[in-house]
């Protein structure tokens, strides 16, 4: 039996203390079929979206709350749900309230494609700002919590507990079987196993979590509950306005966007197949065209992952830290694991400490899908990478070089500038995996690749990519010339970005991802 969002709020908060912050869901572009899906979901779940937000009292202490509703399209997060979550996080931050989040979700909403997938960046960014303000963020994972939700705001809690028997993991068992033709090992993606592995802090029912949250918030506040300060009220109008528009002096930097590109199934699928050519140039080919390379290795804490590359380099004389996926060392299920993500976080810290720009190269079939990866905290490391990258105090350039699959790609995406090769793409899952979720087969992969707008031109039209670097016509057929063009393009972006005050860059980066996908906000 799953606990609904309203049941969770009823068991967690003091009786009749919950006050909703929710407004009608944001209107997003939708096909007739998707609109019908939303209507049926609302009837079945009794909620207007996959998440409820508001505030209430927890043993007399005022708290903000976010609760997912699995009955609404499997708790999946699209643009409207993400907007509601972020607005609640921002309001909690403004009010100075501790925040309790309780996800239960299958992950990103497949009907909205890559734009929905990238919403995890802005949710993670909002949570990072809440925590930076010195405010508690407490997480209670419910059954199930999977995919991008677990790999972003579900893994950023100061403390994280889960309900007994909850299915918790990075990739759902059905998708894993569709992609690899085998069952995922039993007993790995459970709350109890993740507790034993040190990924979460405990496994308790809601009634016990209520007591734990109360004690934790008393410790976090440093004052007895009777003396706790009640934050001032903020009107709904003010909170909503600040959430959508942002402060008047914080503007996202302009990007080189194009007109809306046609969604051509043949062209998009051609790009997916082209990006998978084994002779396609990768990060090592780019580094052969830079100067003064200094290769580095590992996390500095006894871990290394050969599916990624870390180096110091100069792009046309511009010094930077470079980190990215190494396509030449990705084979089958041997893809980036938790150590690679910790190495990515090392690159971010190194760039910030040395005050050097950071260049991130995305070219991955996806993060590792294995018992070891789940138990060593793959999803939480993805979440931390996203949060770190959104808030890092140095210029950043992301290069979408080839395949951009799942959380392993999203972890390196939220930069000041995003470049993409002509045949590069970004998606929450490989198209075959998305087809397995939507149609329970892999035969609809080309159709979904186009519908989810994963191709470079669609990503530019949707504001995810700033600039496309041409392949003439395929990078694999002209590896040296293509690498030269890409290195030159990165150098141009570095020249632009290093002329901007780092504090302004950080604010504008947050504003960019805060508004992504919201109609009329670009």
Rosetta blueprint (number, residue, H / E / L):
1 X L
2 X L
3 X L
4 X L
5 X H
6 X H
7 X H
8 X H
9 X H
10 X H
11 X H
12 X H
13 X L
14 X L
15 X L
16 X L
17 X L
18 X L
19 X E
20 X E
21 X L
22 X L
23 X L
24 X L
25 X L
26 X L
27 X L
28 X L
29 X L
30 X L
31 X L
32 X H
33 X H
34 X H
35 X H
36 X H
37 X H
38 X H
39 X H
40 X H
41 X H
42 X H
43 X H
44 X H
45 X H
46 X L
47 X L
48 X L
49 X L
50 X L
51 X E
52 X E
53 X E
54 X E
55 X E
56 X E
57 X E
58 X E
59 X L
60 X L
61 X E
62 X E
63 X E
64 X E
65 X E
66 X E
67 X E
68 X E
69 X L
70 X L
71 X L
72 X L
73 X H
74 X H
75 X H
76 X L
77 X E
78 X L
79 X H
80 X H
81 X H
82 X H
83 X H
84 X H
85 X H
86 X H
87 X H
88 X H
89 X H
90 X H
91 X H
92 X H
93 X H
94 X H
95 X H
96 X L
97 X L
98 X E
99 X E
100 X E
101 X E
102 X E
103 X L
104 X L
105 X E
106 X L
107 X L
108 X E
109 X L
110 X H
111 X H
112 X H
113 X H
114 X H
115 X H
116 X H
117 X H
118 X H
119 X H
120 X H
121 X H
122 X H
123 X H
124 X H
125 X H
126 X H
127 X H
128 X H
129 X H
130 X H
131 X H
132 X H
133 X L
134 X L
135 X L
136 X L
137 X E
138 X E
139 X E
140 X E
141 X E
142 X L
143 X L
144 X L
145 X E
146 X E
147 X H
148 X H
149 X H
150 X H
151 X L
152 X L
153 X H
154 X H
155 X H
156 X L
157 X L
158 X L
159 X E
160 X E
161 X E
162 X E
163 X L
164 X L
165 X L
166 X L
167 X E
168 X E
169 X E
170 X L
171 X L
172 X L
173 X H
174 X H
175 X H
176 X H
177 X H
178 X H
179 X H
180 X H
181 X L
182 X L
183 X L
184 X L
185 X L
186 X L
187 X L
188 X L
189 X L
190 X E
191 X H
192 X H
193 X H
194 X H
195 X H
196 X H
197 X L
198 X L
199 X L
200 X L
201 X L
202 X E
203 X E
204 X L
205 X L
206 X H
207 X H
208 X H
209 X H
210 X H
211 X H
212 X H
213 X H
214 X H
215 X H
216 X H
217 X H
218 X H
219 X H
220 X H
221 X H
222 X L
223 X L
224 X L
225 X H
226 X H
227 X H
228 X L
229 X L
230 X L
231 X L
232 X L
233 X L
234 X L
235 X L
236 X H
237 X H
238 X H
239 X H
240 X H
241 X H
242 X H
243 X H
244 X H
245 X H
246 X L
247 X L
248 X L
249 X L
250 X L
251 X L
252 X L
253 X L
254 X L
255 X L
256 X L
257 X L
258 X L
259 X L
260 X L
261 X L
262 X L
263 X L
264 X L
265 X H
266 X H
267 X H
268 X H
269 X H
270 X H
271 X H
272 X H
273 X H
274 X H
275 X H
276 X L
277 X L
278 X L
279 X L
280 X L
281 X L
282 X L
283 X H
284 X H
285 X H
286 X H
287 X H
288 X L
289 X L
290 X L
291 X E
292 X E
293 X E
294 X E
295 X E
296 X E
297 X L
298 X L
299 X L
300 X L
301 X L
302 X L
303 X L
304 X L
305 X L
306 X L
307 X L
308 X E
309 X E
310 X E
311 X E
312 X E
313 X E
314 X E
315 X E
316 X L
317 X L
318 X E
319 X E
320 X E
321 X E
322 X E
323 X E
324 X E
325 X E
326 X L
327 X H
328 X H
329 X H
330 X L
331 X E
332 X L
333 X L
334 X E
335 X L
336 X L
337 X L
338 X H
339 X H
340 X H
341 X H
342 X H
343 X H
344 X H
345 X H
346 X H
347 X H
348 X H
349 X H
350 X H
351 X H
352 X H
353 X H
354 X H
355 X L
356 X L
357 X E
358 X E
359 X E
360 X E
361 X E
362 X E
363 X E
364 X E
365 X L
366 X L
367 X L
368 X L
369 X L
370 X L
371 X H
372 X H
373 X H
374 X H
375 X H
376 X L
377 X L
378 X H
379 X H
380 X H
381 X H
382 X H
383 X H
384 X H
385 X H
386 X H
387 X H
388 X H
389 X H
390 X H
391 X H
392 X L
393 X L
394 X L
395 X L
396 X E
397 X E
398 X E
399 X E
400 X E
401 X E
402 X E
403 X E
404 X E
405 X E
406 X H
407 X H
408 X H
409 X H
410 X H
411 X L
412 X L
413 X L
414 X L
415 X L
416 X L
417 X E
418 X E
419 X E
420 X E
421 X E
422 X L
423 X L
424 X L
425 X E
426 X L
427 X E
428 X L
429 X L
430 X L
431 X H
432 X H
433 X H
434 X H
435 X H
436 X H
437 X H
438 X H
439 X L
440 X L
441 X L
442 X L
443 X L
444 X L
445 X H
446 X H
447 X H
448 X H
449 X H
450 X H
451 X H
452 X L
453 X L
454 X L
455 X E
456 X H
457 X H
458 X H
459 X H
460 X H
461 X H
462 X L
463 X L
464 X L
465 X L
466 X L
467 X E
468 X E
469 X E
470 X L
471 X L
472 X L
473 X L
474 X L
475 X H
476 X H
477 X H
478 X L
479 X H
480 X H
481 X H
482 X H
483 X H
484 X H
485 X H
486 X H
487 X H
488 X H
489 X H
490 X H
491 X H
492 X H
493 X H
494 X H
495 X H
496 X H
497 X H
498 X L
499 X L
500 X L
501 X L
502 X H
503 X H
504 X H
505 X H
506 X H
507 X H
508 X H
509 X H
510 X H
511 X H
512 X H
513 X H
514 X H
515 X H
516 X L
517 X L
518 X L
519 X L
520 X L
521 X L
522 X L
